[in-house]
Amino acid sequence: MHIDSASDTRQPRSSTRLGYLIRVGQSLNLTCPGDAVFYQWSLVDQPSQILSEEQFYTIKSATLKDSNRYICHAVHGYGRSSVEMSVRVIDFSSITAQHECAVGSKTGNINTNGE
C-alpha cells in the first residue's frame, strides 16, 4: 500500500491476508508473492524480530508455539506491499482440538458422527 500524504499518520495495512491450519509435526512453506528486490518476514506482534530476508519462510516440524500471525514485507519497483499469514497448528490427538474441530448442528449440539 502506498500512502501519498506525508501528513497521514495511519499505519499501512496488509494488502493480503491468508490463513493456514496444519498439524503438529507438519512443515509449511510460506511464500511472499510477487517479484521484489527485498523481502522481510516477521511476526505481526514482534516486527523487530526478523525471521527471514528471503521470499520463502519455512516452518519445519511445526509445534503449537508456531501458531501465530506472520507478515512479509516486499519492496519492489512499485513501492512496498505486505502479506499477512495466519498459521494455526493443532494437535489433533488432544481433546481440545477434537472439540474445536467438531461441527455443531442446527440445535447447537456437537455433531460427533461427521454429518
MDTraj code that builds the backbone (N, CA, C; nanometers):
import mdtraj as md
import numpy as np

residues = "MET HIS ILE ASP SER ALA SER ASP THR ARG GLN PRO ARG SER SER THR ARG LEU GLY TYR LEU ILE ARG VAL GLY GLN SER LEU ASN LEU THR CYS PRO GLY ASP ALA VAL PHE TYR GLN TRP SER LEU VAL ASP GLN PRO SER GLN ILE LEU SER GLU GLU GLN PHE TYR THR ILE LYS SER ALA THR LEU LYS ASP SER ASN ARG TYR ILE CYS HIS ALA VAL HIS GLY TYR GLY ARG SER SER VAL GLU MET SER VAL ARG VAL ILE ASP PHE SER SER ILE THR ALA GLN HIS GLU CYS ALA VAL GLY SER LYS THR GLY ASN ILE ASN THR ASN GLY GLU".split()
xyz = np.array([
    [0.0855, -0.1168, 0.0000],
    [0.0000, 0.0000, 0.0000],
    [0.0902, 0.1232, 0.0000],
    [0.0582, 0.2208, -0.0790],
    [0.1360, 0.3436, -0.0872],
    [0.0537, 0.4578, -0.0295],
    [0.1139, 0.5345, 0.0601],
    [0.0459, 0.6497, 0.1188],
    [0.1100, 0.7747, 0.0606],
    [0.0300, 0.8572, -0.0074],
    [0.0825, 0.9754, -0.0742],
    [0.1044, 1.0922, 0.0208],
    [0.0184, 1.1078, 0.1167],
    [0.0245, 1.2245, 0.2036],
    [0.1273, 1.2065, 0.3143],
    [0.2201, 1.2994, 0.3260],
    [0.3206, 1.2945, 0.4317],
    [0.2585, 1.3201, 0.5678],
    [0.1439, 1.3837, 0.5716],
    [0.0786, 1.4121, 0.6990],
    [-0.0103, 1.2974, 0.7456],
    [-0.0264, 1.1946, 0.6648],
    [-0.1099, 1.0806, 0.7012],
    [-0.0324, 0.9925, 0.7981],
    [-0.0810, 0.9809, 0.9215],
    [-0.0097, 0.9055, 1.0244],
    [-0.0638, 0.7643, 1.0415],
    [-0.1587, 0.7235, 0.9595],
    [-0.2109, 0.5875, 0.9695],
    [-0.1033, 0.4870, 0.9317],
    [-0.1073, 0.3721, 0.9974],
    [-0.0157, 0.2639, 0.9634],
    [-0.0659, 0.1942, 0.8376],
    [0.0250, 0.1590, 0.7444],
    [-0.0199, 0.0859, 0.6265],
    [-0.0734, -0.0506, 0.6670],
    [-0.1770, -0.0948, 0.6005],
    [-0.2365, -0.2244, 0.6307],
    [-0.1873, -0.3278, 0.5314],
    [-0.1952, -0.4533, 0.5716],
    [-0.1576, -0.5615, 0.4814],
    [-0.2510, -0.5612, 0.3614],
    [-0.1934, -0.5827, 0.2447],
    [-0.2753, -0.5832, 0.1249],
    [-0.3449, -0.7175, 0.1051],
    [-0.2925, -0.8223, 0.1659],
    [-0.3487, -0.9555, 0.1518],
    [-0.3388, -1.0286, 0.2846],
    [-0.4394, -1.1114, 0.3133],
    [-0.4353, -1.1948, 0.4336],
    [-0.4675, -1.3379, 0.3946],
    [-0.3881, -1.4315, 0.4450],
    [-0.4063, -1.5729, 0.4175],
    [-0.4052, -1.6495, 0.5487],
    [-0.4656, -1.7673, 0.5506],
    [-0.4661, -1.8480, 0.6715],
    [-0.4354, -1.9939, 0.6423],
    [-0.3649, -2.0578, 0.7350],
    [-0.3270, -2.1976, 0.7208],
    [-0.3547, -2.2712, 0.8503],
    [-0.4026, -2.3938, 0.8393],
    [-0.4256, -2.4821, 0.9523],
    [-0.3446, -2.6082, 0.9270],
    [-0.2483, -2.6376, 1.0157],
    [-0.1630, -2.7548, 0.9972],
    [-0.1570, -2.8346, 1.1270],
    [-0.1139, -2.9586, 1.1129],
    [-0.0991, -3.0471, 1.2285],
    [0.0399, -3.0316, 1.2898],
    [0.0492, -3.0620, 1.4188],
    [0.1789, -3.0680, 1.4859],
    [0.2681, -3.1641, 1.4073],
    [0.3929, -3.1243, 1.3835],
    [0.4888, -3.2080, 1.3121],
    [0.4953, -3.1829, 1.1629],
    [0.3940, -3.1190, 1.1053],
    [0.3960, -3.0888, 0.9621],
    [0.4870, -2.9697, 0.9349],
    [0.5312, -2.9590, 0.8110],
    [0.6077, -2.8430, 0.7665],
    [0.5189, -2.7571, 0.6779],
    [0.5488, -2.6283, 0.6741],
    [0.4710, -2.5344, 0.5936],
    [0.5653, -2.4334, 0.5311],
    [0.5540, -2.4158, 0.3993],
    [0.6311, -2.3142, 0.3284],
    [0.5421, -2.1932, 0.3043],
    [0.5783, -2.0811, 0.3634],
    [0.5069, -1.9557, 0.3405],
    [0.5795, -1.8816, 0.2298],
    [0.5045, -1.8289, 0.1341],
    [0.5636, -1.7603, 0.0196],
    [0.5122, -1.6184, 0.0114],
    [0.6043, -1.5250, 0.0024],
    [0.5700, -1.3853, -0.0202],
    [0.5510, -1.3700, -0.1715],
    [0.4281, -1.3449, -0.2174],
    [0.4019, -1.3452, -0.3612],
    [0.4673, -1.2282, -0.4345],
    [0.4946, -1.2523, -0.5615],
    [0.5473, -1.1470, -0.6482],
    [0.6982, -1.1377, -0.6463],
    [0.7489, -1.0639, -0.7434],
    [0.8927, -1.0400, -0.7530],
    [0.9264, -0.9125, -0.6792],
    [1.0309, -0.9170, -0.5992],
    [1.0722, -0.7994, -0.5234],
    [1.2236, -0.7979, -0.5117],
    [1.2757, -0.6832, -0.4773],
    [1.4186, -0.6673, -0.4554],
    [1.4542, -0.7107, -0.3134],
    [1.3621, -0.6884, -0.2204],
    [1.3882, -0.7133, -0.0794],
    [1.2647, -0.7738, -0.0138],
    [1.2857, -0.8758, 0.0672],
    [1.1781, -0.9390, 0.1445],
    [1.2167, -0.9371, 0.2915],
    [1.1149, -0.9321, 0.3769],
    [1.1412, -0.9384, 0.5203],
    [1.0225, -1.0037, 0.5907],
    [1.0493, -1.1154, 0.6588],
    [0.9476, -1.1879, 0.7345],
    [0.9626, -1.1585, 0.8822],
    [0.8494, -1.1381, 0.9495],
    [0.8486, -1.1216, 1.0948],
    [0.7123, -1.1653, 1.1474],
    [0.6998, -1.1662, 1.2788],
    [0.5704, -1.1901, 1.3414],
    [0.4994, -1.0567, 1.3519],
    [0.3682, -1.0552, 1.3338],
    [0.2921, -0.9303, 1.3381],
    [0.3127, -0.8590, 1.4713],
    [0.3134, -0.9355, 1.5812],
    [0.3264, -0.8729, 1.7130],
    [0.4712, -0.8538, 1.7581],
    [0.5689, -0.8930, 1.6749],
    [0.7107, -0.8723, 1.7048],
    [0.7838, -0.8281, 1.5780],
    [0.7501, -0.7104, 1.5245],
    [0.8057, -0.6694, 1.3948],
    [0.9570, -0.6496, 1.3939],
    [1.0187, -0.6270, 1.5085],
    [1.1634, -0.6052, 1.5102],
    [1.2418, -0.7364, 1.5053],
    [1.1758, -0.8490, 1.5285],
    [1.2413, -0.9795, 1.5221],
    [1.2290, -1.0329, 1.3797],
    [1.3357, -1.0213, 1.3014],
    [1.3353, -1.0644, 1.1615],
    [1.3540, -1.2164, 1.1554],
    [1.2596, -1.2842, 1.0924],
    [1.2660, -1.4299, 1.0795],
    [1.3423, -1.4725, 0.9549],
    [1.3300, -1.3942, 0.8476],
    [1.3951, -1.4280, 0.7217],
    [1.3974, -1.3054, 0.6309],
    [1.4947, -1.3022, 0.5415],
    [1.5005, -1.1978, 0.4390],
    [1.4974, -1.2612, 0.3003],
    [1.4278, -1.3730, 0.2903],
    [1.4095, -1.4453, 0.1650],
    [1.2625, -1.4386, 0.1253],
    [1.2315, -1.4765, 0.0029],
    [1.0925, -1.4775, -0.0425],
    [1.0110, -1.5851, 0.0291],
    [1.0775, -1.6891, 0.0759],
    [1.0095, -1.8014, 0.1398],
    [1.0493, -1.8107, 0.2864],
    [0.9534, -1.8481, 0.3702],
    [0.9818, -1.8775, 0.5107],
    [0.9224, -2.0144, 0.5397],
    [1.0043, -2.1044, 0.5935],
    [0.9601, -2.2411, 0.6179],
    [0.9491, -2.2690, 0.7667],
    [0.8347, -2.3224, 0.8052],
    [0.8156, -2.3740, 0.9406],
    [0.8367, -2.5242, 0.9291],
    [0.9422, -2.5745, 0.9932],
    [0.9737, -2.7171, 0.9866],
    [0.9243, -2.7851, 1.1129],
    [0.8613, -2.8992, 1.0967],
    [0.8118, -2.9783, 1.2094],
    [0.7411, -2.8884, 1.3109],
    [0.6288, -2.8358, 1.2713],
    [0.5558, -2.7351, 1.3488],
    [0.5211, -2.7824, 1.4898],
    [0.5286, -2.6884, 1.5825],
    [0.4832, -2.7101, 1.7194],
    [0.3697, -2.6115, 1.7457],
    [0.3015, -2.6288, 1.8566],
    [0.1926, -2.5375, 1.8909],
    [0.2422, -2.3939, 1.9017],
    [0.3694, -2.3756, 1.9373],
    [0.4263, -2.2406, 1.9505],
    [0.4394, -2.1685, 1.8165],
    [0.4315, -2.2427, 1.7055],
    [0.4386, -2.1802, 1.5727],
    [0.3065, -2.1164, 1.5314],
    [0.2003, -2.1388, 1.6082],
    [0.0719, -2.0726, 1.5806],
    [0.0904, -1.9237, 1.6028],
    [0.0728, -1.8456, 1.4986],
    [0.0972, -1.7020, 1.5088],
    [0.0522, -1.6344, 1.3801],
    [0.0656, -1.5024, 1.3779],
    [0.0413, -1.4237, 1.2568],
    [0.1767, -1.3767, 1.2045],
    [0.2064, -1.4162, 1.0817],
    [0.3322, -1.3829, 1.0160],
    [0.3052, -1.2757, 0.9116],
    [0.4055, -1.1905, 0.8879],
    [0.3892, -1.0872, 0.7857],
    [0.5155, -1.0800, 0.7009],
    [0.4943, -1.0677, 0.5709],
    [0.6047, -1.0490, 0.4773],
    [0.5908, -0.9113, 0.4141],
    [0.6982, -0.8345, 0.4201],
    [0.7044, -0.7055, 0.3518],
    [0.7923, -0.7245, 0.2290],
    [0.7455, -0.6776, 0.1160],
    [0.8208, -0.6877, -0.0087],
    [0.8402, -0.5478, -0.0659],
    [0.9647, -0.5166, -0.1003],
    [0.9960, -0.3878, -0.1622],
    [1.0310, -0.4152, -0.3082],
    [0.9609, -0.3462, -0.3984],
    [0.9824, -0.3655, -0.5416],
    [0.9771, -0.2306, -0.6113],
    [0.9850, -0.2308, -0.7416],
    [0.9870, -0.1073, -0.8191],
    [0.8633, -0.0212, -0.8050],
    [0.7534, -0.0773, -0.7560],
    [0.6284, -0.0032, -0.7430],
    [0.6039, 0.0456, -0.6014],
    [0.6954, 0.0190, -0.5109],
    [0.6776, 0.0584, -0.3713],
    [0.6925, -0.0607, -0.2793],
    [0.6038, -0.0683, -0.1823],
    [0.6112, -0.1725, -0.0803],
    [0.4739, -0.2375, -0.0643],
    [0.4729, -0.3682, -0.0498],
    [0.3476, -0.4385, -0.0231],
    [0.3691, -0.5343, 0.0932],
    [0.2602, -0.5715, 0.1570],
    [0.2669, -0.6612, 0.2716],
    [0.1632, -0.7712, 0.2579],
    [0.1986, -0.8876, 0.3076],
    [0.1071, -1.0007, 0.3109],
    [0.1107, -1.0573, 0.4522],
    [-0.0072, -1.0696, 0.5123],
    [-0.0176, -1.1265, 0.6463],
    [-0.0711, -1.2681, 0.6340],
    [-0.0071, -1.3609, 0.7051],
    [-0.0476, -1.5007, 0.7015],
    [-0.0664, -1.5510, 0.8436],
    [-0.1829, -1.6053, 0.8674],
    [-0.2140, -1.6611, 0.9986],
    [-0.1910, -1.8117, 0.9935],
    [-0.1132, -1.8619, 1.0885],
    [-0.0841, -2.0047, 1.0950],
    [-0.1370, -2.0577, 1.2274],
    [-0.2151, -2.1634, 1.2192],
    [-0.2650, -2.2286, 1.3406],
    [-0.2216, -2.3736, 1.3359],
    [-0.1483, -2.4136, 1.4385],
    [-0.1004, -2.5508, 1.4496],
    [-0.1885, -2.6219, 1.5517],
    [-0.2410, -2.7383, 1.5128],
    [-0.3322, -2.8120, 1.6004],
    [-0.2791, -2.9526, 1.6244],
    [-0.2874, -2.9945, 1.7492],
    [-0.2567, -3.1318, 1.7874],
    [-0.3897, -3.2060, 1.7871],
    [-0.4184, -3.2781, 1.6785],
    [-0.5476, -3.3437, 1.6631],
    [-0.5695, -3.4566, 1.7631],
    [-0.4650, -3.4968, 1.8332],
    [-0.4823, -3.6021, 1.9331],
    [-0.5327, -3.5468, 2.0663],
    [-0.5343, -3.4150, 2.0808],
    [-0.5792, -3.3563, 2.2073],
    [-0.7312, -3.3434, 2.2100],
    [-0.7881, -3.3515, 2.3267],
    [-0.9330, -3.3377, 2.3437],
    [-0.9778, -3.1982, 2.3025],
    [-0.8983, -3.0961, 2.3329],
    [-0.9327, -2.9588, 2.2967],
    [-0.9475, -2.9453, 2.1459],
    [-0.8537, -3.0007, 2.0694],
    [-0.8604, -2.9920, 1.9231],
    [-0.9816, -3.0669, 1.8703],
    [-1.0124, -3.1816, 1.9288],
    [-1.1291, -3.2567, 1.8836],
    [-1.2560, -3.1758, 1.9061],
    [-1.2631, -3.1066, 2.0184],
    [-1.3798, -3.0233, 2.0481],
    [-1.3877, -2.9049, 1.9514],
    [-1.2731, -2.8381, 1.9253],
    [-1.2712, -2.7216, 1.8363],
    [-1.3059, -2.7593, 1.6933],
    [-1.2752, -2.8805, 1.6515],
    [-1.2979, -2.9216, 1.5133],
    [-1.4349, -2.9853, 1.4925],
    [-1.5069, -3.0106, 1.5989],
    [-1.6404, -3.0701, 1.5862],
    [-1.7344, -2.9692, 1.5216],
    [-1.8284, -3.0188, 1.4449],
    [-1.9236, -2.9325, 1.3758],
    [-2.0540, -2.9324, 1.4537],
    [-2.1036, -2.8143, 1.4857],
    [-2.2295, -2.8046, 1.5594],
    [-2.3485, -2.8215, 1.4667],
    [-2.4552, -2.8779, 1.5200],
    [-2.5773, -2.8933, 1.4407],
    [-2.6644, -2.7696, 1.4573],
    [-2.7778, -2.7664, 1.3905],
    [-2.8691, -2.6526, 1.3999],
    [-2.9218, -2.6334, 1.5411],
    [-2.9227, -2.7411, 1.6202],
    [-2.9732, -2.7311, 1.7569],
    [-2.8665, -2.6832, 1.8539],
    [-2.7431, -2.6676, 1.8052],
    [-2.6350, -2.6237, 1.8922],
    [-2.5614, -2.7383, 1.9579],
    [-2.6045, -2.8620, 1.9304],
    [-2.5369, -2.9785, 1.9861],
    [-2.4148, -3.0120, 1.9021],
    [-2.3162, -3.0709, 1.9645],
    [-2.1967, -3.1126, 1.8927],
    [-2.2302, -3.2336, 1.8071],
    [-2.1897, -3.2295, 1.6816],
    [-2.2135, -3.3382, 1.5876],
    [-2.0902, -3.4274, 1.5888],
    [-2.0997, -3.5449, 1.6469],
    [-1.9841, -3.6330, 1.6583],
    [-1.9818, -3.7431, 1.5534],
    [-2.0821, -3.7513, 1.4673],
    [-2.0844, -3.8591, 1.3676],
    [-2.0431, -3.8125, 1.2280],
    [-1.9858, -3.6915, 1.2173],
    [-1.9299, -3.6443, 1.0911],
    [-2.0293, -3.5948, 0.9896],
    [-2.1549, -3.5795, 1.0259],
    [-2.2554, -3.5320, 0.9297],
    [-2.2618, -3.3818, 0.9284],
])
top = md.Topology()
chain = top.add_chain()
for i, resn in enumerate(residues, 1):
    res = top.add_residue(resn, chain, resSeq=i)
    for name in ("N", "CA", "C"):
        top.add_atom(name, md.element.get_by_symbol(name[0]), res)
traj = md.Trajectory(xyz[None], top)
